[in-house]
Amino acid sequence: MQQIENTLYVMTPNAYVHLDNATVRVEVERETRLRVPSHHLGGIVCFGNVLLSPALMHHCADEGIALVLLDTKVSLGLLPILQARF
């Protein structure tokens, strides 16, 4: 049997993502919005101002769960190069 791993995208500003036993929990303004068993996740992608607990980061490293942190600012330095090529 093949296990399909999902990617969790967190885009809500000021969200707090942390580990609750073996479950990844996403809270916004101290209200739980989502709970996902960590063994179902292959990656977590966070956009902007998202807080992560150190325990969650450690768990992701131990379990091989990819963790991607992206800023909301876009660098336009490559835009003239891309426009010139296409």
Rosetta constraint file for C-alpha pairs under 8 A:
AtomPair CA 4 CA 40 HARMONIC 7.35 0.50
AtomPair CA 5 CA 39 HARMONIC 7.95 0.50
AtomPair CA 5 CA 40 HARMONIC 5.32 0.50
AtomPair CA 5 CA 41 HARMONIC 5.09 0.50
AtomPair CA 5 CA 42 HARMONIC 4.79 0.50
AtomPair CA 5 CA 43 HARMONIC 7.98 0.50
AtomPair CA 6 CA 40 HARMONIC 6.25 0.50
AtomPair CA 6 CA 41 HARMONIC 4.85 0.50
AtomPair CA 6 CA 42 HARMONIC 5.41 0.50
AtomPair CA 6 CA 43 HARMONIC 6.82 0.50
AtomPair CA 7 CA 41 HARMONIC 5.84 0.50
AtomPair CA 7 CA 42 HARMONIC 5.71 0.50
AtomPair CA 7 CA 43 HARMONIC 4.67 0.50
AtomPair CA 7 CA 44 HARMONIC 5.61 0.50
AtomPair CA 7 CA 45 HARMONIC 7.25 0.50
AtomPair CA 8 CA 41 HARMONIC 7.07 0.50
AtomPair CA 8 CA 43 HARMONIC 6.31 0.50
AtomPair CA 8 CA 44 HARMONIC 4.72 0.50
AtomPair CA 8 CA 45 HARMONIC 6.14 0.50
AtomPair CA 9 CA 44 HARMONIC 6.00 0.50
AtomPair CA 9 CA 45 HARMONIC 4.81 0.50
AtomPair CA 9 CA 46 HARMONIC 6.02 0.50
AtomPair CA 9 CA 47 HARMONIC 7.78 0.50
AtomPair CA 10 CA 15 HARMONIC 7.66 0.50
AtomPair CA 10 CA 44 HARMONIC 7.60 0.50
AtomPair CA 10 CA 45 HARMONIC 6.20 0.50
AtomPair CA 10 CA 46 HARMONIC 4.85 0.50
AtomPair CA 10 CA 47 HARMONIC 6.26 0.50
AtomPair CA 10 CA 50 HARMONIC 7.46 0.50
AtomPair CA 11 CA 46 HARMONIC 6.21 0.50
AtomPair CA 11 CA 47 HARMONIC 5.04 0.50
AtomPair CA 11 CA 48 HARMONIC 6.97 0.50
AtomPair CA 11 CA 50 HARMONIC 7.64 0.50
AtomPair CA 12 CA 28 HARMONIC 7.81 0.50
AtomPair CA 12 CA 47 HARMONIC 7.85 0.50
AtomPair CA 12 CA 50 HARMONIC 7.35 0.50
AtomPair CA 13 CA 48 HARMONIC 6.64 0.50
AtomPair CA 13 CA 49 HARMONIC 5.32 0.50
AtomPair CA 13 CA 50 HARMONIC 6.05 0.50
AtomPair CA 14 CA 28 HARMONIC 6.74 0.50
AtomPair CA 14 CA 29 HARMONIC 7.82 0.50
AtomPair CA 14 CA 49 HARMONIC 5.51 0.50
AtomPair CA 14 CA 50 HARMONIC 5.23 0.50
AtomPair CA 14 CA 51 HARMONIC 6.67 0.50
AtomPair CA 15 CA 26 HARMONIC 6.65 0.50
AtomPair CA 15 CA 27 HARMONIC 5.70 0.50
AtomPair CA 15 CA 28 HARMONIC 4.77 0.50
AtomPair CA 15 CA 29 HARMONIC 7.43 0.50
AtomPair CA 15 CA 49 HARMONIC 7.48 0.50
AtomPair CA 15 CA 50 HARMONIC 5.07 0.50
AtomPair CA 15 CA 51 HARMONIC 6.11 0.50
AtomPair CA 16 CA 26 HARMONIC 5.69 0.50
AtomPair CA 16 CA 27 HARMONIC 5.10 0.50
AtomPair CA 16 CA 28 HARMONIC 6.35 0.50
AtomPair CA 16 CA 50 HARMONIC 6.11 0.50
AtomPair CA 16 CA 51 HARMONIC 4.69 0.50
AtomPair CA 16 CA 52 HARMONIC 5.96 0.50
AtomPair CA 16 CA 53 HARMONIC 7.70 0.50
AtomPair CA 17 CA 24 HARMONIC 6.92 0.50
AtomPair CA 17 CA 25 HARMONIC 5.71 0.50
AtomPair CA 17 CA 26 HARMONIC 4.54 0.50
AtomPair CA 17 CA 27 HARMONIC 6.41 0.50
AtomPair CA 17 CA 50 HARMONIC 7.47 0.50
AtomPair CA 17 CA 51 HARMONIC 6.12 0.50
AtomPair CA 17 CA 52 HARMONIC 4.96 0.50
AtomPair CA 17 CA 53 HARMONIC 6.49 0.50
AtomPair CA 17 CA 56 HARMONIC 7.69 0.50
AtomPair CA 18 CA 24 HARMONIC 5.82 0.50
AtomPair CA 18 CA 25 HARMONIC 5.46 0.50
AtomPair CA 18 CA 26 HARMONIC 6.66 0.50
AtomPair CA 18 CA 52 HARMONIC 5.95 0.50
AtomPair CA 18 CA 53 HARMONIC 5.03 0.50
AtomPair CA 18 CA 55 HARMONIC 7.17 0.50
AtomPair CA 18 CA 56 HARMONIC 5.41 0.50
AtomPair CA 19 CA 23 HARMONIC 5.76 0.50
AtomPair CA 19 CA 24 HARMONIC 4.80 0.50
AtomPair CA 19 CA 25 HARMONIC 6.08 0.50
AtomPair CA 19 CA 53 HARMONIC 7.30 0.50
AtomPair CA 19 CA 55 HARMONIC 6.44 0.50
AtomPair CA 19 CA 56 HARMONIC 5.07 0.50
AtomPair CA 20 CA 24 HARMONIC 6.12 0.50
AtomPair CA 20 CA 25 HARMONIC 6.43 0.50
AtomPair CA 22 CA 37 HARMONIC 6.12 0.50
AtomPair CA 22 CA 38 HARMONIC 5.87 0.50
AtomPair CA 22 CA 39 HARMONIC 7.85 0.50
AtomPair CA 23 CA 35 HARMONIC 6.37 0.50
AtomPair CA 23 CA 36 HARMONIC 5.51 0.50
AtomPair CA 23 CA 37 HARMONIC 4.29 0.50
AtomPair CA 23 CA 38 HARMONIC 5.22 0.50
AtomPair CA 24 CA 35 HARMONIC 5.69 0.50
AtomPair CA 24 CA 36 HARMONIC 5.22 0.50
AtomPair CA 24 CA 37 HARMONIC 6.06 0.50
AtomPair CA 24 CA 38 HARMONIC 5.73 0.50
AtomPair CA 24 CA 56 HARMONIC 7.66 0.50
AtomPair CA 25 CA 32 HARMONIC 6.96 0.50
AtomPair CA 25 CA 33 HARMONIC 7.71 0.50
AtomPair CA 25 CA 34 HARMONIC 5.75 0.50
AtomPair CA 25 CA 35 HARMONIC 4.56 0.50
AtomPair CA 25 CA 36 HARMONIC 6.56 0.50
AtomPair CA 26 CA 32 HARMONIC 5.92 0.50
AtomPair CA 26 CA 33 HARMONIC 5.67 0.50
AtomPair CA 26 CA 34 HARMONIC 5.15 0.50
AtomPair CA 26 CA 35 HARMONIC 6.53 0.50
AtomPair CA 27 CA 31 HARMONIC 5.21 0.50
AtomPair CA 27 CA 32 HARMONIC 4.34 0.50
AtomPair CA 27 CA 33 HARMONIC 5.50 0.50
AtomPair CA 27 CA 34 HARMONIC 7.19 0.50
AtomPair CA 28 CA 32 HARMONIC 6.54 0.50
AtomPair CA 28 CA 33 HARMONIC 6.69 0.50
AtomPair CA 36 CA 40 HARMONIC 7.29 0.50
AtomPair CA 36 CA 41 HARMONIC 7.90 0.50
AtomPair CA 37 CA 41 HARMONIC 7.41 0.50
AtomPair CA 41 CA 65 HARMONIC 6.77 0.50
AtomPair CA 42 CA 64 HARMONIC 7.63 0.50
AtomPair CA 42 CA 65 HARMONIC 5.03 0.50
AtomPair CA 42 CA 66 HARMONIC 6.28 0.50
AtomPair CA 43 CA 65 HARMONIC 5.04 0.50
AtomPair CA 43 CA 66 HARMONIC 4.26 0.50
AtomPair CA 43 CA 67 HARMONIC 5.76 0.50
AtomPair CA 43 CA 68 HARMONIC 7.72 0.50
AtomPair CA 44 CA 65 HARMONIC 7.38 0.50
AtomPair CA 44 CA 66 HARMONIC 6.17 0.50
AtomPair CA 44 CA 67 HARMONIC 4.97 0.50
AtomPair CA 44 CA 68 HARMONIC 6.23 0.50
AtomPair CA 45 CA 67 HARMONIC 6.05 0.50
AtomPair CA 45 CA 68 HARMONIC 4.68 0.50
AtomPair CA 45 CA 69 HARMONIC 6.10 0.50
AtomPair CA 45 CA 70 HARMONIC 7.51 0.50
AtomPair CA 46 CA 50 HARMONIC 6.27 0.50
AtomPair CA 46 CA 67 HARMONIC 7.98 0.50
AtomPair CA 46 CA 68 HARMONIC 6.17 0.50
AtomPair CA 46 CA 69 HARMONIC 4.99 0.50
AtomPair CA 46 CA 70 HARMONIC 6.00 0.50
AtomPair CA 47 CA 69 HARMONIC 6.36 0.50
AtomPair CA 47 CA 70 HARMONIC 4.89 0.50
AtomPair CA 47 CA 71 HARMONIC 5.96 0.50
AtomPair CA 47 CA 72 HARMONIC 6.41 0.50
AtomPair CA 48 CA 69 HARMONIC 7.77 0.50
AtomPair CA 48 CA 70 HARMONIC 6.10 0.50
AtomPair CA 48 CA 71 HARMONIC 4.80 0.50
AtomPair CA 48 CA 72 HARMONIC 4.90 0.50
AtomPair CA 49 CA 71 HARMONIC 7.76 0.50
AtomPair CA 52 CA 56 HARMONIC 6.78 0.50
AtomPair CA 52 CA 57 HARMONIC 7.12 0.50
AtomPair CA 53 CA 57 HARMONIC 6.53 0.50
AtomPair CA 54 CA 58 HARMONIC 6.15 0.50
AtomPair CA 55 CA 59 HARMONIC 6.09 0.50
AtomPair CA 56 CA 60 HARMONIC 6.09 0.50
AtomPair CA 57 CA 61 HARMONIC 6.28 0.50
AtomPair CA 57 CA 67 HARMONIC 7.72 0.50
AtomPair CA 58 CA 62 HARMONIC 6.24 0.50
AtomPair CA 59 CA 63 HARMONIC 6.05 0.50
AtomPair CA 60 CA 64 HARMONIC 5.79 0.50
AtomPair CA 60 CA 65 HARMONIC 4.60 0.50
AtomPair CA 60 CA 66 HARMONIC 6.74 0.50
AtomPair CA 60 CA 67 HARMONIC 7.08 0.50
AtomPair CA 61 CA 65 HARMONIC 6.34 0.50
AtomPair CA 61 CA 66 HARMONIC 7.66 0.50
AtomPair CA 78 CA 82 HARMONIC 6.19 0.50
AtomPair CA 79 CA 83 HARMONIC 6.11 0.50
AtomPair CA 80 CA 84 HARMONIC 6.11 0.50
AtomPair CA 81 CA 85 HARMONIC 6.41 0.50
AtomPair CA 82 CA 86 HARMONIC 6.48 0.50
